[in-house]
Amino acid sequence: MRDDTRPRIEVTIAAPVDVVWDALRDKDKIRHWFGWDYDGLDGEIDLIFFTETVEDASTRTLRLHGGDEFSLEPHGEGTRVTLTRVLRGDNPDLDAYYEDVTEGWITFMQQLRFAVERRPGAVRRTLSFVGSNDNAVHLISALDLAHIAAGTPFQVNLLGEDVKGEMWYRSDHQLGITVDAWGNGLLIVSSTAPTPDKPNGAAMAILSTYHLDDTHLADLESRWRTWWTERFPGGE
């Protein structure tokens, strides 16, 4: 029986169920979409996806370490992926981060869709930035991205770099766009208003790039780092 009190996140991916399931169960492929590059990523993947998990390949369901549950089902010629979150209160130690984790899963499921549909098998190199102050709620506007509409190609100067792309998705707090200049990569920005848990709000940007040489990637990191630290001193 479906528990309607548990938040659900759904995406539809233009690929067969077997292909999407493989992207969830192959460690190398999980690295192509989950999280971002940092020294502890492999350990996090092992913990979340392969430690104390319950998997049923016949029904394409997976309960993760922590209690969140994936289910995959055919949807037209593609696959509907549903992530049902663990019920708030099941783990009091994690309740303070519940909304953060939910937002994180929205990001990662869109990165999964992007990896499967647009960059199957491609190795990404990511940059990530987080911050928290009064500027957080205005992040999307500050990057001059608020005007981007679904289904309409755009061209914009993004922190000194002329880029073209399209909206990948929009949610209550997030915007994802494709970026041609990053090897047809993906930018996801998250911008949340203050809450009792985070009185200064929260901001995040994940830049997924492909086939950029070290010089281009270093230049990209430098420009974004300079811009980010001006707005979020002490951010990462």
C-alpha positions as CSV (number, residue, x, y, z in Angstrom):
1,M,0.0,0.0,0.0
2,R,1.4,3.4,-0.9
3,D,2.0,5.7,2.0
4,D,0.9,9.2,0.9
5,T,2.4,10.8,4.0
6,R,5.9,10.2,2.6
7,P,7.2,12.7,0.1
8,R,7.8,11.4,-3.4
9,I,10.1,12.7,-6.1
10,E,9.4,11.5,-9.7
11,V,11.3,11.9,-12.9
12,T,10.6,10.3,-16.3
13,I,13.7,9.2,-18.2
14,A,13.8,8.5,-21.9
15,A,15.5,5.2,-21.6
16,P,14.4,1.6,-21.0
17,V,13.9,0.4,-17.4
18,D,16.9,-2.0,-17.7
19,V,19.2,0.9,-18.6
20,V,18.0,3.1,-15.8
21,W,18.3,0.2,-13.3
22,D,21.9,-0.4,-14.4
23,A,22.7,3.3,-13.7
24,L,21.4,2.8,-10.2
25,R,23.3,-0.5,-9.5
26,D,26.7,0.0,-11.2
27,K,29.1,1.8,-9.0
28,D,31.0,3.4,-11.9
29,K,27.8,4.7,-13.4
30,I,26.5,6.0,-10.1
31,R,29.6,8.2,-10.1
32,H,28.4,9.8,-13.3
33,W,25.3,11.3,-11.7
34,F,25.3,11.1,-7.9
35,G,26.6,14.0,-5.9
36,W,29.7,15.8,-7.1
37,D,33.5,15.2,-7.1
38,Y,35.1,15.1,-3.7
39,D,37.5,12.7,-1.9
40,G,34.7,10.9,0.0
41,L,32.4,10.3,-2.9
42,D,33.2,6.6,-3.4
43,G,32.6,5.9,0.3
44,E,29.3,7.8,0.3
45,I,28.2,5.7,-2.7
46,D,29.1,2.5,-0.9
47,L,27.3,3.6,2.2
48,I,24.1,4.8,0.5
49,F,23.7,2.3,-2.3
50,F,25.4,-0.9,-1.2
51,T,25.3,-1.0,2.6
52,E,22.2,-2.4,4.3
53,T,20.2,-2.0,1.2
54,V,17.2,-4.2,0.1
55,E,17.2,-4.8,-3.6
56,D,14.6,-6.6,-5.7
57,A,15.8,-6.7,-9.3
58,S,12.7,-8.5,-10.5
59,T,10.4,-5.6,-9.5
60,R,13.1,-2.9,-9.9
61,T,12.8,-1.6,-6.4
62,L,15.7,-0.6,-4.0
63,R,15.5,0.5,-0.4
64,L,18.6,2.5,0.5
65,H,20.6,2.8,3.6
66,G,18.6,5.3,5.6
67,G,15.2,4.1,4.3
68,D,14.6,6.0,1.1
69,E,13.1,3.8,-1.6
70,F,13.6,3.8,-5.4
71,S,11.0,2.2,-7.7
72,L,11.2,2.0,-11.5
73,E,8.4,1.2,-13.9
74,P,7.9,1.5,-17.7
75,H,6.3,4.7,-18.8
76,G,5.6,4.9,-22.5
77,E,8.9,4.3,-24.2
78,G,10.8,5.4,-21.1
79,T,11.0,4.9,-17.4
80,R,9.3,6.5,-14.5
81,V,11.6,6.7,-11.5
82,T,10.0,7.4,-8.1
83,L,12.0,8.1,-4.9
84,T,9.9,7.8,-1.8
85,R,11.5,9.4,1.2
86,V,11.7,7.8,4.6
87,L,9.1,9.2,6.9
88,R,10.2,12.2,8.9
89,G,10.7,11.2,12.5
90,D,11.9,7.7,11.8
91,N,15.5,8.9,12.5
92,P,15.5,11.9,14.8
93,D,19.2,12.5,14.3
94,L,18.5,13.2,10.6
95,D,15.3,15.2,11.0
96,A,17.2,18.5,11.1
97,Y,18.5,17.7,7.6
98,Y,15.3,16.3,6.2
99,E,14.5,19.1,3.8
100,D,18.2,19.4,2.7
101,V,18.2,15.7,1.8
102,T,14.9,16.0,-0.1
103,E,16.4,18.9,-2.1
104,G,19.5,16.9,-2.7
105,W,17.5,14.0,-4.1
106,I,15.7,16.3,-6.5
107,T,19.1,17.5,-7.8
108,F,20.6,14.0,-8.1
109,M,17.6,12.5,-9.8
110,Q,17.8,15.2,-12.4
111,Q,21.5,14.5,-12.7
112,L,20.6,10.8,-13.2
113,R,18.2,11.7,-16.0
114,F,20.8,13.9,-17.6
115,A,23.5,11.3,-17.4
116,V,21.3,8.6,-18.9
117,E,19.6,10.7,-21.6
118,R,22.4,13.1,-22.7
119,R,25.7,11.7,-21.5
120,P,25.5,7.9,-21.3
121,G,28.8,6.4,-20.2
122,A,30.5,9.8,-20.2
123,V,32.8,10.8,-17.3
124,R,31.9,14.1,-15.8
125,R,34.1,16.5,-13.9
126,T,32.2,18.7,-11.4
127,L,32.6,21.9,-9.5
128,S,30.4,22.6,-6.5
129,F,29.8,25.6,-4.4
130,V,27.6,26.1,-1.3
131,G,26.8,29.2,0.8
132,S,24.4,30.7,3.3
133,N,23.6,34.4,3.9
134,D,21.0,36.9,2.8
135,N,22.1,36.6,-0.8
136,A,21.1,32.9,-1.0
137,V,17.5,33.5,-1.9
138,H,18.5,35.7,-4.8
139,L,21.1,33.3,-6.4
140,I,19.1,32.5,-9.6
141,S,18.5,36.1,-10.3
142,A,22.1,37.1,-9.5
143,L,23.3,34.7,-12.1
144,D,20.8,36.3,-14.6
145,L,19.0,33.0,-15.1
146,A,15.5,33.8,-13.8
147,H,14.2,34.8,-17.2
148,I,14.9,31.3,-18.8
149,A,11.7,29.7,-19.9
150,A,11.0,26.0,-20.4
151,G,11.2,24.8,-24.0
152,T,13.0,27.9,-25.2
153,P,16.8,27.9,-26.1
154,F,18.7,30.7,-24.4
155,Q,22.0,32.5,-24.7
156,V,23.5,34.3,-21.7
157,N,26.8,35.6,-20.4
158,L,27.4,33.4,-17.4
159,L,30.1,34.9,-15.2
160,G,32.1,36.1,-18.1
161,E,31.5,33.1,-20.4
162,D,29.0,33.2,-23.3
163,V,26.9,30.1,-23.1
164,K,23.9,28.6,-24.9
165,G,21.5,25.9,-23.6
166,E,18.0,25.1,-22.5
167,M,16.1,24.7,-19.3
168,W,16.5,21.1,-18.0
169,Y,14.1,21.4,-15.1
170,R,12.6,23.9,-12.7
171,S,11.4,23.1,-9.1
172,D,10.3,25.2,-6.2
173,H,13.9,26.0,-5.2
174,Q,16.0,24.8,-8.1
175,L,16.9,25.5,-11.7
176,G,18.8,23.2,-14.0
177,I,20.1,24.3,-17.4
178,T,22.2,22.7,-20.1
179,V,25.5,24.5,-20.9
180,D,27.1,24.0,-24.3
181,A,30.4,25.5,-23.4
182,W,31.0,22.8,-20.7
183,G,31.0,20.0,-23.2
184,N,27.2,20.0,-23.3
185,G,27.2,20.0,-19.5
186,L,24.7,20.8,-16.8
187,L,24.4,23.6,-14.3
188,I,22.1,23.2,-11.3
189,V,21.5,26.0,-8.8
190,S,19.5,25.8,-5.7
191,S,18.2,28.9,-3.8
192,T,16.2,28.7,-0.6
193,A,14.8,31.3,1.7
194,P,15.5,31.5,5.4
195,T,14.0,28.8,7.6
196,P,14.1,28.2,11.4
197,D,16.9,25.6,10.8
198,K,18.7,27.9,8.3
199,P,18.0,31.5,9.2
200,N,20.2,32.8,6.3
201,G,18.8,30.4,3.7
202,A,21.0,28.2,1.6
203,A,22.6,28.4,-1.9
204,M,24.2,25.7,-4.0
205,A,25.6,25.3,-7.5
206,I,26.8,22.1,-9.2
207,L,28.6,22.4,-12.5
208,S,28.8,19.1,-14.4
209,T,31.3,19.4,-17.2
210,Y,32.5,17.0,-19.9
211,H,35.7,16.9,-22.0
212,L,37.1,20.2,-20.7
213,D,40.9,20.3,-20.5
214,D,42.6,21.2,-17.2
215,T,43.1,24.8,-18.3
216,H,39.5,25.4,-19.1
217,L,38.3,23.7,-16.0
218,A,40.7,25.7,-13.8
219,D,39.6,29.0,-15.4
220,L,36.0,28.0,-14.8
221,E,36.7,27.2,-11.2
222,S,38.6,30.4,-10.6
223,R,35.8,32.6,-12.1
224,W,33.1,30.9,-10.1
225,R,35.1,30.8,-6.9
226,T,35.8,34.5,-7.1
227,W,32.1,35.4,-7.8
228,W,30.9,32.9,-5.1
229,T,33.2,34.1,-2.3
230,E,32.3,37.7,-2.9
231,R,28.6,36.8,-2.2
232,F,29.1,34.0,0.3
233,P,32.2,34.8,2.4
234,G,33.2,31.6,4.2
235,G,31.2,29.4,1.7
236,E,32.6,26.4,0.0
